Amino acid sequence: MTKIEELRKKNDFPIYDYRDERFKKYCSIIGFLDPEEIISYMNENTPIPEEGNIYVPSVSELEKFPIIEEIRKVCFGGLDIQAGYCNGRNSTFNGFEYHKGSEVNIACCDLVLILGQRSDISDELTYSVEQPEVFFIEKGTVYEMYGTTLHLSPLRVCEEGFRDVIILPRGTNTPLSEEEKAARQDAIEKGDKEARLLLLKQKWVISHPEREPLIKQGAHPGVTGPNKELFY
């Protein structure tokens, strides 16, 4: 039995393969790149925490790999980018984010993504946990996630956890300056709803109320329904 077949047997929601046509609404596969070298580095040099996730926006050693320079030139059209990683043990849906531009990922192991559409967030800034779709991603897959795609960290499909390289425009997911926080608050007071979702630079977040780390950071608790879990 394959891993995706095991996951489908253990869970009561559909789990699609990343080669399914549905995936094209959210991401595209970047098939010309060889991620083997950077995956080996990740496995040997980046930890998986005992609990929760760790996210590092920029790692200078990762940014020296030729594959990252190829991604900068071809996938981001020469823009300045950062390469970091998200490693962890997350197994619940519990929140979503989006950026106003693409994100490129390198799956360093098999993992699962929970993906939705930014346009499905309601005018009241709520989003049902029943709305996104669940995708199995195979180790070694390099994929571009569109700026319209709701996502958060991957979900693990084994006890060890997951490792995922994340490439974004430089500065994304770093703290807002005091001036930027003030501008955000001013926009909220003037009635701009989306400003309530702005949490970090180029990062808009809607969280499940049970996702304590995000709520403590100030994320908007707009994800409704049960905090679903992936059983592996």
N, C-alpha and C positions, 0 to 999 in steps of 0.2 A: 504494500500500500504506500502510495506517495504521501509526502507531507501535506499537500493540499487536500488529499482525500481524507487523511486523518483529521484535519481541522474541520472539514465539512461534516464529518461523522460526529464530532464532539460539540458542535455549535448549532444553534437553532436559527441562524440567519444565513443568507447566501454569502458565499465567499467565491469571488471570481479570480481567475488567473489574469495576470497583467497583460497577457496577449489577447484578452477578450476585447471586443469592439467597445465595450463600455469604458474602458480605460482611456480611450482617446479623448473623452470629454475633459479629462483632468490632466493628463500627462502625455508626453511622447517619449519613445525609446530612442536613445542615442546609441546606435549600434556600431559605430566605427572606432570606438575607443577601447583600449585594452586596460582594464582596471587591476590586473593581477598584482602588479608591483605595489600599488598603494593599498590594496587589501592586505597584503602580507605585512606592510608597515603598521597598519591599523591593528591587526591581530597581535602583533608583537609589542606594540608600544602604547596602546591606549586602553585604559582600564574600563571594566564594566562594574559599576557600583553594586554593593550588596543589596541596596534598596533604591527604588526610584531611578531617575535618569541623571546623566550629566551632559550638559551642552557647553561646548567651547566654540565661540564664533570663528576664531582665527587661530591657526596653528602654523607657525612659520615653516616648520619642517614639511607639513603637508603641501604648503604653497610652493615648494621647490620642485615637486614632482612634475615631469613633462605633461602628464595628463591634465593637470590643473591649468597649465599654460595653454594647452589646446582648447580646453573649455573656455578660457578667458577670450581667446581670439575668435573662436568659431561660434560658441553658444551664447556669449554675451557681447559679441561684436566689438571686442577690444576694451570694454569697460573695466575699470578697476574692480577686482573681486576679492573675496576672502574665502578661504577653505578651512572649515572646522569639522566638528563631528558631534553627533548625538549618540551616546551609548547608554543602554539601560535595560530595565526589566519591566517596563510598562506593559500592562495587559488590558487596560480599560480605555474606553473611548474618551471620555471625560473633558474634552475641550477641542477647540479649533482655532486656527490662526490663518491669516492670509497676508501676502505681501503685494505691493503694487509693481510687480515684475516677477520674472521667472526665478525658480530655485532649481539647481541641478543636484541630484543625489547619486551616490554610489552605494549600493547595498552590499555590505561586506559579509553578509550572511543571509539566509532566508529570513524574511520578515513579512509583516502584514501592515498595510496602510488603510486608514479610514479616510475616505475622500468625499467631499461635497462641493457644492457650488456657492460661492459668495452671494450670488443673487437670490439664494433661498433664505437668507437671513431676513426675518420679517421687519416691518417698519417699527415694531415695538422692540427690536433687537433681541428676538428669541429665535432659537433654532432647535428643532426637534432631533433627538438622538436617533429617531427612526428614518431620517432623511438621507444620511450619507450611505455610500456603498463601500464594501469591504473587498480588498484586493490582496492576493498573495503575490509577493515579489521574490524572485529567485536570486540567490547569491550571484554577484557579479553584474547585476543589471544596472546600467547607467540611464537615468531618466530625467527629463525636464518636467518640473511641476509648474503649471501655468499660474500667473498672478490671480486668476479668477478661482483658483482651487482652494477650498478649505481643507486644512490638514493639521496635524500636530506631530508629535513624535511617533515613530513606528511602534508596533506592538511585537513583542517577542513571540517566537513559535517553538522555543525550547527553554529548558531550565537555565541555561547559561546567560541568556539575554540576547541583545542585538548590538551591532555596530553599524553606523551609517555615516558616510562622509556627506557634508552639506556645504554647497558652494552658492554664495549669494553676493550681490553687490556690496562693496566694502562699507562697513558701518551698520549693516542690518543687524537687528537683534541686540544692539548695544544701548545703554541707558540714554534716555532723553536728557538734554541739558535743562537747566532751570528755566532758561528762556523758552525752550520748546514746551516744557510742562505748562508754563504760563499761557502760551498761545493755545495749547490744547484746552485748558480750563476756560479761556475766553471764548473759544469756539463752542464749548458745551453750554456756557451761559447764554450764548446767542442762538441756541437751538440746534446746533449741528449734532445729530445723533451719532454719526460714525465716529466722531472724536472721542466718544465714551469708550470705544474699542481700542483706541491707540494706547499701547502699553509700553513699547520700546521703539527705537528708531526703525521705521519701515516695517512695523509688526503690529497688526490689529488682531485682537484676541477676544473670543467669546468662550466662556468657560462653563463647565458643569459646576453647580454649587458645591459639590463634594470634592472638587479638585483644589484642595487647600493651598498647595504651593502657588498656584496662579491667583487664587482669590486674595491671598496675603500680599501679592504683588500689586493688586489693584485691578485685576481682570474683571470684566463685566460678567456676572453670573447668569447668562442667558440661555444656556443649553438646557432643554427641558426633557423630561422622561428619565427612565432608569439609567444609572451609570453602567452601561453594558460592559461585559468582560469577555475576552477571547480565551477560550479553554484550549490548551494545546496538549 
